[in-house]
């Protein structure tokens, strides 16, 4: 019998410990290669597009938190000449297409949420975060 997974299950986020391990491993590799990722922007040549914080090319909003470090490292590793980033959908909406074989860059999305708490009978018991 073929096992199927729901769409919701397929989109389940990576476990936090896995995410932390991925980020830590990338930082360690960069350090072993002699690159302190958090120093990169100050070594970038003026006008290279890599001076300053990474930003979303569609919204113009700067990335924050660990995403700054992740995107700086990715730009360095891949030799990108620019610090502007897009999601796959944003590229499509702008009339572009991601090249075949390209790989995504890890970024962390944080959203605050509130859910209606329920007891075993399914009745609401208040809100929790």
C-alpha positions in Angstrom: 0.0 0.0 0.0 1.4 3.4 -0.9 1.8 5.8 2.0 0.6 9.3 1.4 1.4 12.4 3.3 -0.9 15.4 3.7 0.2 18.7 2.2 0.5 20.1 5.7 2.8 17.3 6.8 5.0 17.9 3.6 5.4 21.5 4.6 6.4 20.8 8.2 9.4 22.9 9.2 12.8 21.5 10.0 13.2 20.6 13.7 14.8 23.4 15.6 17.8 21.3 16.6 18.4 20.5 13.0 18.2 24.1 12.1 20.6 25.2 14.8 23.0 22.4 13.8 22.9 23.5 10.1 23.6 27.1 11.0 26.4 26.1 13.5 28.0 23.8 10.9 28.0 26.5 8.3 29.7 29.0 10.6 32.3 26.4 11.7 33.1 25.6 8.0 33.5 29.3 7.3 35.8 29.8 10.3 37.9 26.7 9.3 38.3 28.3 5.8 39.6 31.5 7.5 36.5 33.6 7.0 34.7 35.2 10.0 31.3 35.6 8.3 30.3 38.5 10.5 33.3 40.6 9.2 32.5 40.2 5.5 30.6 43.5 4.8 33.3 45.7 6.1 35.9 44.0 3.8 33.7 44.3 0.8 34.8 46.8 -1.9 32.7 50.0 -2.0 30.1 49.9 -4.7 30.3 46.1 -5.0 26.7 45.7 -3.9 27.9 43.7 -0.9 28.4 46.6 1.4 25.7 46.7 4.1 22.9 44.5 5.2 21.2 42.0 2.8 17.9 43.3 1.6 14.9 41.9 -0.2 15.0 43.1 -3.8 11.2 43.4 -4.1 10.3 45.0 -0.8 13.5 46.9 -0.1 13.3 45.6 3.5 16.6 44.6 5.2 16.9 41.1 6.6 17.5 40.8 10.3 18.7 38.4 13.0 20.5 35.2 11.9 19.4 35.8 8.3 22.0 38.6 8.0 24.8 36.1 8.8 23.3 33.3 6.6 22.9 35.6 3.6 26.3 37.1 4.0 27.9 33.6 4.1 25.9 32.4 1.1 26.9 35.5 -0.9 30.5 34.8 -0.1 30.4 31.1 -0.8 28.6 31.5 -4.1 30.5 34.6 -5.2 27.4 36.7 -5.6 28.2 40.3 -6.6 25.1 41.7 -5.0 23.3 41.6 -1.6 19.7 41.7 -2.9 17.6 38.6 -2.4 14.3 37.2 -3.7 12.1 34.3 -2.8 11.2 32.0 -5.6 7.7 33.4 -5.9 9.0 37.0 -5.9 11.2 36.1 -8.8 8.3 34.7 -10.7 6.1 37.7 -9.9 8.8 40.0 -11.2 8.8 38.0 -14.5 12.0 36.0 -13.8 12.7 32.4 -13.5 15.2 30.6 -11.2 17.8 28.8 -13.3 17.5 25.0 -13.4 19.8 23.4 -10.8 20.0 26.4 -8.5 19.7 25.7 -4.8 17.8 27.7 -2.2 19.7 29.7 0.5 18.7 28.9 4.0 16.7 31.7 5.8 14.7 31.6 9.0 11.1 32.8 9.0 9.7 33.8 12.4 6.1 34.7 12.8 4.3 35.3 16.1 1.0 33.4 16.2 -2.0 32.9 18.5 -4.1 29.8 18.6 -7.4 29.1 20.2 -6.8 26.5 22.9 -9.2 23.6 23.0 -9.9 20.9 25.6 -10.5 17.2 24.7 -14.1 17.9 23.8 -13.1 20.6 21.3 -14.5 23.5 23.2 -12.5 26.8 23.4 -10.6 27.5 26.6 -8.8 30.7 25.8 -5.8 31.9 23.8 -2.2 30.8 24.1 0.9 31.7 22.2 
